[in-house]
Amino acid sequence: MSQYGYEAVRQIREESSFSAASIFKYGKRLRETLSFNLSAFLFILSFTFGAV
């Protein structure tokens, strides 16, 4: 049981550090994607209110 818990904690630590590195590495692309989605959402929203 303790061995399993240690493995789980080690895996969580590796995944968290990997995700942090990925976020830092692909942060620019992530921000570009978010800004594109936001502008598309605002365009659809304004188009919907414009149609109404």
PDB file with one MODEL, atoms N, CA, C and O in Angstrom:
MODEL        1
ATOM      1  N   MET A   1       0.830  -1.196   0.000  1.00  0.00           N
ATOM      2  CA  MET A   1       0.000   0.000   0.000  1.00  0.00           C
ATOM      3  C   MET A   1       0.869   1.252   0.000  1.00  0.00           C
ATOM      4  O   MET A   1       0.625   2.185  -0.766  1.00  0.00           O
ATOM      5  N   SER A   2       1.880   1.270   0.858  1.00  0.00           N
ATOM      6  CA  SER A   2       2.752   2.442   0.913  1.00  0.00           C
ATOM      7  C   SER A   2       3.539   2.586  -0.392  1.00  0.00           C
ATOM      8  O   SER A   2       3.794   3.699  -0.853  1.00  0.00           O
ATOM      9  N   GLN A   3       3.918   1.459  -0.977  1.00  0.00           N
ATOM     10  CA  GLN A   3       4.627   1.503  -2.257  1.00  0.00           C
ATOM     11  C   GLN A   3       3.732   2.115  -3.340  1.00  0.00           C
ATOM     12  O   GLN A   3       4.190   2.917  -4.154  1.00  0.00           O
ATOM     13  N   TYR A   4       2.469   1.734  -3.339  1.00  0.00           N
ATOM     14  CA  TYR A   4       1.530   2.283  -4.324  1.00  0.00           C
ATOM     15  C   TYR A   4       1.343   3.784  -4.114  1.00  0.00           C
ATOM     16  O   TYR A   4       1.303   4.555  -5.073  1.00  0.00           O
ATOM     17  N   GLY A   5       1.230   4.189  -2.850  1.00  0.00           N
ATOM     18  CA  GLY A   5       1.075   5.610  -2.560  1.00  0.00           C
ATOM     19  C   GLY A   5       2.292   6.410  -3.005  1.00  0.00           C
ATOM     20  O   GLY A   5       2.160   7.519  -3.521  1.00  0.00           O
ATOM     21  N   TYR A   6       3.477   5.843  -2.803  1.00  0.00           N
ATOM     22  CA  TYR A   6       4.696   6.527  -3.225  1.00  0.00           C
ATOM     23  C   TYR A   6       4.729   6.665  -4.739  1.00  0.00           C
ATOM     24  O   TYR A   6       5.099   7.716  -5.261  1.00  0.00           O
ATOM     25  N   GLU A   7       4.346   5.611  -5.442  1.00  0.00           N
ATOM     26  CA  GLU A   7       4.324   5.665  -6.906  1.00  0.00           C
ATOM     27  C   GLU A   7       3.319   6.708  -7.391  1.00  0.00           C
ATOM     28  O   GLU A   7       3.587   7.437  -8.346  1.00  0.00           O
ATOM     29  N   ALA A   8       2.174   6.775  -6.737  1.00  0.00           N
ATOM     30  CA  ALA A   8       1.155   7.740  -7.148  1.00  0.00           C
ATOM     31  C   ALA A   8       1.655   9.168  -6.939  1.00  0.00           C
ATOM     32  O   ALA A   8       1.470  10.028  -7.799  1.00  0.00           O
ATOM     33  N   VAL A   9       2.288   9.414  -5.791  1.00  0.00           N
ATOM     34  CA  VAL A   9       2.814  10.759  -5.517  1.00  0.00           C
ATOM     35  C   VAL A   9       3.907  11.118  -6.512  1.00  0.00           C
ATOM     36  O   VAL A   9       3.964  12.250  -6.992  1.00  0.00           O
ATOM     37  N   ARG A  10       4.775  10.160  -6.824  1.00  0.00           N
ATOM     38  CA  ARG A  10       5.855  10.428  -7.772  1.00  0.00           C
ATOM     39  C   ARG A  10       5.286  10.721  -9.158  1.00  0.00           C
ATOM     40  O   ARG A  10       5.771  11.610  -9.859  1.00  0.00           O
ATOM     41  N   GLN A  11       4.260   9.974  -9.549  1.00  0.00           N
ATOM     42  CA  GLN A  11       3.655  10.196 -10.859  1.00  0.00           C
ATOM     43  C   GLN A  11       2.980  11.563 -10.917  1.00  0.00           C
ATOM     44  O   GLN A  11       3.075  12.266 -11.922  1.00  0.00           O
ATOM     45  N   ILE A  12       2.297  11.936  -9.833  1.00  0.00           N
ATOM     46  CA  ILE A  12       1.639  13.247  -9.797  1.00  0.00           C
ATOM     47  C   ILE A  12       2.682  14.362  -9.877  1.00  0.00           C
ATOM     48  O   ILE A  12       2.468  15.364 -10.558  1.00  0.00           O
ATOM     49  N   ARG A  13       3.811  14.190  -9.183  1.00  0.00           N
ATOM     50  CA  ARG A  13       4.863  15.211  -9.240  1.00  0.00           C
ATOM     51  C   ARG A  13       5.423  15.333 -10.648  1.00  0.00           C
ATOM     52  O   ARG A  13       5.645  16.442 -11.135  1.00  0.00           O
ATOM     53  N   GLU A  14       5.655  14.197 -11.308  1.00  0.00           N
ATOM     54  CA  GLU A  14       6.187  14.244 -12.669  1.00  0.00           C
ATOM     55  C   GLU A  14       5.188  14.895 -13.614  1.00  0.00           C
ATOM     56  O   GLU A  14       5.571  15.702 -14.461  1.00  0.00           O
ATOM     57  N   GLU A  15       3.913  14.553 -13.477  1.00  0.00           N
ATOM     58  CA  GLU A  15       2.905  15.131 -14.361  1.00  0.00           C
ATOM     59  C   GLU A  15       2.763  16.628 -14.128  1.00  0.00           C
ATOM     60  O   GLU A  15       2.619  17.388 -15.085  1.00  0.00           O
ATOM     61  N   SER A  16       2.801  17.067 -12.865  1.00  0.00           N
ATOM     62  CA  SER A  16       2.642  18.487 -12.574  1.00  0.00           C
ATOM     63  C   SER A  16       3.833  19.283 -13.109  1.00  0.00           C
ATOM     64  O   SER A  16       3.653  20.365 -13.668  1.00  0.00           O
ATOM     65  N   SER A  17       5.047  18.752 -12.940  1.00  0.00           N
ATOM     66  CA  SER A  17       6.220  19.459 -13.453  1.00  0.00           C
ATOM     67  C   SER A  17       6.203  19.468 -14.976  1.00  0.00           C
ATOM     68  O   SER A  17       6.594  20.459 -15.594  1.00  0.00           O
ATOM     69  N   PHE A  18       5.752  18.368 -15.588  1.00  0.00           N
ATOM     70  CA  PHE A  18       5.674  18.303 -17.046  1.00  0.00           C
ATOM     71  C   PHE A  18       4.641  19.297 -17.566  1.00  0.00           C
ATOM     72  O   PHE A  18       4.880  19.973 -18.567  1.00  0.00           O
ATOM     73  N   SER A  19       3.496  19.390 -16.893  1.00  0.00           N
ATOM     74  CA  SER A  19       2.464  20.314 -17.334  1.00  0.00           C
ATOM     75  C   SER A  19       2.930  21.760 -17.156  1.00  0.00           C
ATOM     76  O   SER A  19       2.635  22.615 -17.991  1.00  0.00           O
ATOM     77  N   ALA A  20       3.654  22.031 -16.074  1.00  0.00           N
ATOM     78  CA  ALA A  20       4.167  23.383 -15.866  1.00  0.00           C
ATOM     79  C   ALA A  20       5.156  23.746 -16.971  1.00  0.00           C
ATOM     80  O   ALA A  20       5.134  24.866 -17.481  1.00  0.00           O
ATOM     81  N   ALA A  21       6.021  22.804 -17.342  1.00  0.00           N
ATOM     82  CA  ALA A  21       6.971  23.057 -18.417  1.00  0.00           C
ATOM     83  C   ALA A  21       6.241  23.238 -19.738  1.00  0.00           C
ATOM     84  O   ALA A  21       6.629  24.076 -20.551  1.00  0.00           O
ATOM     85  N   SER A  22       5.192  22.463 -19.959  1.00  0.00           N
ATOM     86  CA  SER A  22       4.438  22.577 -21.202  1.00  0.00           C
ATOM     87  C   SER A  22       3.729  23.920 -21.283  1.00  0.00           C
ATOM     88  O   SER A  22       3.696  24.553 -22.338  1.00  0.00           O
ATOM     89  N   ILE A  23       3.157  24.351 -20.150  1.00  0.00           N
ATOM     90  CA  ILE A  23       2.467  25.641 -20.137  1.00  0.00           C
ATOM     91  C   ILE A  23       3.464  26.765 -20.413  1.00  0.00           C
ATOM     92  O   ILE A  23       3.158  27.703 -21.148  1.00  0.00           O
ATOM     93  N   PHE A  24       4.650  26.668 -19.826  1.00  0.00           N
ATOM     94  CA  PHE A  24       5.662  27.694 -20.063  1.00  0.00           C
ATOM     95  C   PHE A  24       6.148  27.643 -21.506  1.00  0.00           C
ATOM     96  O   PHE A  24       6.421  28.682 -22.107  1.00  0.00           O
ATOM     97  N   LYS A  25       6.257  26.436 -22.065  1.00  0.00           N
ATOM     98  CA  LYS A  25       6.796  26.266 -23.409  1.00  0.00           C
ATOM     99  C   LYS A  25       5.795  26.714 -24.466  1.00  0.00           C
ATOM    100  O   LYS A  25       6.153  27.394 -25.428  1.00  0.00           O
ATOM    101  N   TYR A  26       4.534  26.324 -24.276  1.00  0.00           N
ATOM    102  CA  TYR A  26       3.514  26.638 -25.272  1.00  0.00           C
ATOM    103  C   TYR A  26       2.598  27.768 -24.811  1.00  0.00           C
ATOM    104  O   TYR A  26       1.465  27.877 -25.279  1.00  0.00           O
ATOM    105  N   GLY A  27       3.083  28.610 -23.896  1.00  0.00           N
ATOM    106  CA  GLY A  27       2.253  29.694 -23.393  1.00  0.00           C
ATOM    107  C   GLY A  27       1.856  30.671 -24.490  1.00  0.00           C
ATOM    108  O   GLY A  27       0.723  31.151 -24.518  1.00  0.00           O
ATOM    109  N   LYS A  28       2.791  30.966 -25.397  1.00  0.00           N
ATOM    110  CA  LYS A  28       2.491  31.914 -26.461  1.00  0.00           C
ATOM    111  C   LYS A  28       1.399  31.373 -27.373  1.00  0.00           C
ATOM    112  O   LYS A  28       0.457  32.086 -27.718  1.00  0.00           O
ATOM    113  N   ARG A  29       1.532  30.104 -27.762  1.00  0.00           N
ATOM    114  CA  ARG A  29       0.519  29.513 -28.630  1.00  0.00           C
ATOM    115  C   ARG A  29      -0.817  29.417 -27.906  1.00  0.00           C
ATOM    116  O   ARG A  29      -1.875  29.580 -28.513  1.00  0.00           O
ATOM    117  N   LEU A  30      -0.759  29.148 -26.585  1.00  0.00           N
ATOM    118  CA  LEU A  30      -1.988  29.049 -25.797  1.00  0.00           C
ATOM    119  C   LEU A  30      -2.698  30.395 -25.743  1.00  0.00           C
ATOM    120  O   LEU A  30      -3.918  30.468 -25.890  1.00  0.00           O
ATOM    121  N   ARG A  31      -1.926  31.464 -25.530  1.00  0.00           N
ATOM    122  CA  ARG A  31      -2.537  32.798 -25.490  1.00  0.00           C
ATOM    123  C   ARG A  31      -3.113  33.167 -26.845  1.00  0.00           C
ATOM    124  O   ARG A  31      -4.190  33.759 -26.915  1.00  0.00           O
ATOM    125  N   GLU A  32      -2.409  32.823 -27.934  1.00  0.00           N
ATOM    126  CA  GLU A  32      -2.935  33.122 -29.265  1.00  0.00           C
ATOM    127  C   GLU A  32      -4.247  32.386 -29.502  1.00  0.00           C
ATOM    128  O   GLU A  32      -5.191  32.952 -30.051  1.00  0.00           O
ATOM    129  N   THR A  33      -4.304  31.115 -29.084  1.00  0.00           N
ATOM    130  CA  THR A  33      -5.528  30.340 -29.271  1.00  0.00           C
ATOM    131  C   THR A  33      -6.665  30.923 -28.452  1.00  0.00           C
ATOM    132  O   THR A  33      -7.796  31.015 -28.930  1.00  0.00           O
ATOM    133  N   LEU A  34      -6.368  31.321 -27.210  1.00  0.00           N
ATOM    134  CA  LEU A  34      -7.411  31.886 -26.353  1.00  0.00           C
ATOM    135  C   LEU A  34      -7.918  33.207 -26.911  1.00  0.00           C
ATOM    136  O   LEU A  34      -9.125  33.450 -26.914  1.00  0.00           O
ATOM    137  N   SER A  35      -7.021  34.060 -27.380  1.00  0.00           N
ATOM    138  CA  SER A  35      -7.446  35.347 -27.924  1.00  0.00           C
ATOM    139  C   SER A  35      -8.258  35.140 -29.202  1.00  0.00           C
ATOM    140  O   SER A  35      -9.216  35.872 -29.450  1.00  0.00           O
ATOM    141  N   PHE A  36      -7.882  34.146 -30.014  1.00  0.00           N
ATOM    142  CA  PHE A  36      -8.640  33.858 -31.232  1.00  0.00           C
ATOM    143  C   PHE A  36     -10.040  33.364 -30.879  1.00  0.00           C
ATOM    144  O   PHE A  36     -11.023  33.785 -31.488  1.00  0.00           O
ATOM    145  N   ASN A  37     -10.128  32.473 -29.896  1.00  0.00           N
ATOM    146  CA  ASN A  37     -11.437  31.969 -29.477  1.00  0.00           C
ATOM    147  C   ASN A  37     -12.289  33.091 -28.906  1.00  0.00           C
ATOM    148  O   ASN A  37     -13.496  33.140 -29.143  1.00  0.00           O
ATOM    149  N   LEU A  38     -11.665  33.993 -28.155  1.00  0.00           N
ATOM    150  CA  LEU A  38     -12.399  35.102 -27.557  1.00  0.00           C
ATOM    151  C   LEU A  38     -12.926  36.044 -28.633  1.00  0.00           C
ATOM    152  O   LEU A  38     -14.072  36.487 -28.557  1.00  0.00           O
ATOM    153  N   SER A  39     -12.103  36.356 -29.633  1.00  0.00           N
ATOM    154  CA  SER A  39     -12.552  37.249 -30.698  1.00  0.00           C
ATOM    155  C   SER A  39     -13.658  36.586 -31.520  1.00  0.00           C
ATOM    156  O   SER A  39     -14.612  37.249 -31.926  1.00  0.00           O
ATOM    157  N   ALA A  40     -13.530  35.274 -31.766  1.00  0.00           N
ATOM    158  CA  ALA A  40     -14.571  34.563 -32.505  1.00  0.00           C
ATOM    159  C   ALA A  40     -15.870  34.540 -31.708  1.00  0.00           C
ATOM    160  O   ALA A  40     -16.953  34.694 -32.273  1.00  0.00           O
ATOM    161  N   PHE A  41     -15.760  34.349 -30.394  1.00  0.00           N
ATOM    162  CA  PHE A  41     -16.949  34.346 -29.540  1.00  0.00           C
ATOM    163  C   PHE A  41     -17.621  35.718 -29.544  1.00  0.00           C
ATOM    164  O   PHE A  41     -18.846  35.811 -29.620  1.00  0.00           O
ATOM    165  N   LEU A  42     -16.817  36.785 -29.462  1.00  0.00           N
ATOM    166  CA  LEU A  42     -17.385  38.129 -29.486  1.00  0.00           C
ATOM    167  C   LEU A  42     -18.019  38.422 -30.839  1.00  0.00           C
ATOM    168  O   LEU A  42     -19.052  39.089 -30.905  1.00  0.00           O
ATOM    169  N   PHE A  43     -17.417  37.933 -31.914  1.00  0.00           N
ATOM    170  CA  PHE A  43     -17.984  38.141 -33.246  1.00  0.00           C
ATOM    171  C   PHE A  43     -19.333  37.446 -33.366  1.00  0.00           C
ATOM    172  O   PHE A  43     -20.294  38.023 -33.875  1.00  0.00           O
ATOM    173  N   ILE A  44     -19.402  36.195 -32.890  1.00  0.00           N
ATOM    174  CA  ILE A  44     -20.668  35.451 -32.943  1.00  0.00           C
ATOM    175  C   ILE A  44     -21.709  36.130 -32.062  1.00  0.00           C
ATOM    176  O   ILE A  44     -22.883  36.211 -32.425  1.00  0.00           O
ATOM    177  N   LEU A  45     -21.272  36.617 -30.903  1.00  0.00           N
ATOM    178  CA  LEU A  45     -22.191  37.274 -29.982  1.00  0.00           C
ATOM    179  C   LEU A  45     -22.742  38.558 -30.603  1.00  0.00           C
ATOM    180  O   LEU A  45     -23.946  38.806 -30.538  1.00  0.00           O
ATOM    181  N   SER A  46     -21.881  39.368 -31.198  1.00  0.00           N
ATOM    182  CA  SER A  46     -22.331  40.613 -31.815  1.00  0.00           C
ATOM    183  C   SER A  46     -23.209  40.318 -33.028  1.00  0.00           C
ATOM    184  O   SER A  46     -24.170  41.042 -33.286  1.00  0.00           O
ATOM    185  N   PHE A  47     -22.886  39.261 -33.774  1.00  0.00           N
ATOM    186  CA  PHE A  47     -23.704  38.888 -34.927  1.00  0.00           C
ATOM    187  C   PHE A  47     -25.091  38.444 -34.474  1.00  0.00           C
ATOM    188  O   PHE A  47     -26.092  38.762 -35.117  1.00  0.00           O
ATOM    189  N   THR A  48     -25.144  37.709 -33.364  1.00  0.00           N
ATOM    190  CA  THR A  48     -26.437  37.245 -32.846  1.00  0.00           C
ATOM    191  C   THR A  48     -27.290  38.427 -32.395  1.00  0.00           C
ATOM    192  O   THR A  48     -28.476  38.501 -32.718  1.00  0.00           O
ATOM    193  N   PHE A  49     -26.682  39.354 -31.647  1.00  0.00           N
ATOM    194  CA  PHE A  49     -27.441  40.515 -31.190  1.00  0.00           C
ATOM    195  C   PHE A  49     -27.783  41.439 -32.359  1.00  0.00           C
ATOM    196  O   PHE A  49     -28.804  42.125 -32.336  1.00  0.00           O
ATOM    197  N   GLY A  50     -26.926  41.453 -33.378  1.00  0.00           N
ATOM    198  CA  GLY A  50     -27.214  42.268 -34.547  1.00  0.00           C
ATOM    199  C   GLY A  50     -28.394  41.700 -35.329  1.00  0.00           C
ATOM    200  O   GLY A  50     -29.203  42.451 -35.873  1.00  0.00           O
ATOM    201  N   ALA A  51     -28.491  40.367 -35.385  1.00  0.00           N
ATOM    202  CA  ALA A  51     -29.603  39.731 -36.083  1.00  0.00           C
ATOM    203  C   ALA A  51     -30.911  39.964 -35.331  1.00  0.00           C
ATOM    204  O   ALA A  51     -31.973  40.093 -35.940  1.00  0.00           O
ATOM    205  N   VAL A  52     -30.822  40.018 -33.999  1.00  0.00           N
ATOM    206  CA  VAL A  52     -32.023  40.263 -33.195  1.00  0.00           C
ATOM    207  C   VAL A  52     -32.315  41.769 -33.210  1.00  0.00           C
ATOM    208  O   VAL A  52     -33.285  42.215 -32.597  1.00  0.00           O
TER     209      VAL A  52
ENDMDL
END
